[in-house]
Amino acid sequence: MIQPFRRKLWWMDSAGWLSAAILIALALPGTLRAEPQHRAPGGEKVIVESGAAARVEEKVRLNAPGTLVAMFVQVGDSVKKGQLLGHTELEATKYQLDLARHALENLAPLKSAEGQAEAATATRIETEEAVRKRVAAETRLDWAVGMEKFHRSNYEARVEQKKLERIQFDYWTRQYEARFLRAPLDGVVTQVTAEIGRPLGHAAHVLTIGNNECYMIPVSLPAELAGNVDKSTRLPVRSTTNGHVARGVVNTVSDDPSSPGRKLIRLLVDMNDFPPQMASNLTGMKFDVLFPQNRPDMNS
């Protein structure tokens, strides 16, 4: 069910030297045991205590209001992270996205304006030379300068228009993607709460995905420290109960609703990376999580 995730982590406990290395890293003088609001000096790391571990159960919600028109899974189906689960109506949003794409990809007006601006500049240069040689009147140069300014302004307006078209295209791309429901993690569909043809509001709960072999560890920390990790970053985690070391994978990074200015990071750990007796008692367990102050290549 979560074999790809397990393959990333299973070897951590089978190699004693690696667990020992992580334990040493967690105890190095350059590692600061601190409350998360205290920032470690340059080059050091911060150990942050997590909240209580809990079995994974994620509610899949709509990112935009709409009527549910397709559902591709049912209760009991296994799903992979990112898998398409269903979608709301798409036609109107797809139409707007196609219009925005067509406008963005139509470069003819921009190229034409650029060519006219370049031609006007060449004319102005030629006229300056003619005036210098006294074969053209000063009024001719005034006209050439005016035409250059006009065409240059037109070209700059086209450039700004293309920037606006990019913004519109990005907006409708996000709106179109918001109509799709995708699995937030590997697991099994445990609940479907919405019906086909039913209008739903923003953030409406559509289905639930659970994973009995995977646990979620929440960690609250300052936003600047959270900026050093991304989704899929792997971080060392150590049980505060018995010191067992494993790896947690960052699943989500979001604002902490209970603490303004802080981020809530949810780490996934595989229960099979723990000894059997410990694995059966992970619920409620807390962990020390080693966070880098400066962004490394954690996935290498």
C-alpha positions, 0 to 999 in steps of 0.5 A, spaced: 500 500 500 505 504 501 511 500 498 514 506 494 515 510 501 517 503 505 523 502 499 525 509 501 526 508 508 526 500 510 534 500 510 535 505 515 534 500 521 538 495 517 544 498 517 546 500 524 552 505 522 547 509 519 542 509 525 548 511 529 551 516 525 544 520 525 544 519 533 551 522 533 548 528 528 543 529 533 548 530 539 553 534 536 555 540 539 553 544 533 546 542 534 542 546 538 536 543 542 532 549 543 525 551 543 523 552 536 522 560 537 530 560 538 534 560 531 540 557 531 547 560 530 549 560 522 551 553 520 547 549 526 541 545 526 535 545 531 532 540 534 524 541 535 519 536 539 513 534 535 506 533 537 503 526 538 503 521 532 497 519 529 495 514 524 494 517 517 487 519 515 486 525 510 480 528 508 480 530 501 476 537 500 474 541 494 479 547 492 473 550 488 466 550 489 462 546 483 458 540 482 461 533 482 460 530 475 465 524 476 468 519 481 473 514 479 474 511 486 470 507 491 471 505 498 476 500 499 480 502 493 488 503 494 490 509 491 497 513 490 499 520 492 497 524 486 492 520 483 486 523 480 480 521 484 474 525 481 472 532 478 467 537 478 464 540 472 470 543 467 467 546 461 466 553 463 473 553 466 476 549 460 473 554 455 476 560 459 483 557 460 483 555 452 482 563 451 487 565 455 492 560 452 490 562 445 491 570 447 498 568 450 501 564 445 499 569 439 505 573 438 503 576 432 501 583 435 507 583 439 512 582 433 509 587 429 509 592 434 517 590 435 518 591 428 515 597 427 518 600 433 525 598 430 523 601 423 521 607 426 528 608 430 532 606 424 528 612 420 530 617 426 537 615 425 537 616 418 533 623 418 538 625 424 544 624 419 540 627 413 539 633 417 546 633 419 548 633 412 543 639 410 539 634 406 533 634 410 529 640 414 529 640 422 521 639 421 523 632 418 527 630 424 521 632 429 516 628 425 521 622 425 522 622 433 515 623 434 514 617 430 519 613 434 516 615 440 509 613 438 511 606 436 516 605 441 510 606 446 506 601 442 511 596 443 512 597 450 504 597 451 504 590 447 509 587 452 505 589 458 499 586 455 503 580 454 505 580 462 497 581 463 495 575 459 501 571 462 497 572 469 490 571 466 493 564 463 496 562 470 490 564 474 485 560 469 490 554 469 490 554 477 482 554 477 482 549 472 486 544 476 482 546 482 476 542 479 480 536 480 481 531 486 487 528 487 490 523 492 494 527 498 498 520 499 498 513 498 493 509 502 486 506 501 479 510 500 475 509 507 469 514 506 466 517 500 461 523 502 459 526 496 454 524 491 455 525 483 451 531 481 451 534 488 453 542 488 458 543 493 462 549 496 469 551 497 473 546 501 467 541 502 469 534 504 468 529 498 472 523 501 477 520 506 483 516 505 487 512 510 493 509 511 494 504 517 501 503 516 503 510 516 503 515 521 503 523 521 507 527 526 506 534 526 511 539 528 510 547 529 516 551 528 517 558 525 516 560 518 523 562 517 526 555 519 520 551 515 523 555 509 529 550 509 524 544 507 520 542 501 515 537 500 518 530 500 524 532 504 527 527 508 528 529 516 531 525 521 526 523 527 528 520 534 523 517 539 523 521 545 521 515 549 527 510 547 531 514 542 530 510 536 532 513 529 528 513 523 526 518 517 520 522 516 518 525 509 515 532 509 508 531 506 505 538 507 507 545 509 502 550 511 500 556 516 499 553 523 492 555 525 494 556 532 500 560 532 500 566 527 507 567 524 509 559 524 508 553 520 505 546 521 509 541 518 506 534 517 511 528 517 510 521 514 513 515 518 512 508 516 511 504 522 515 498 518 521 502 520 520 501 527 521 495 532 515 491 532 513 492 539 514 500 538 510 500 531 504 497 535 505 503 540 506 509 535 500 513 537 501 519 541 508 518 541 513 524 540 519 525 536 525 530 536 526 532 529 532 535 526 531 541 522 537 544 518 538 552 518 541 552 511 537 549 506 541 542 504 540 537 498 536 533 503 534 528 498 540 526 495 
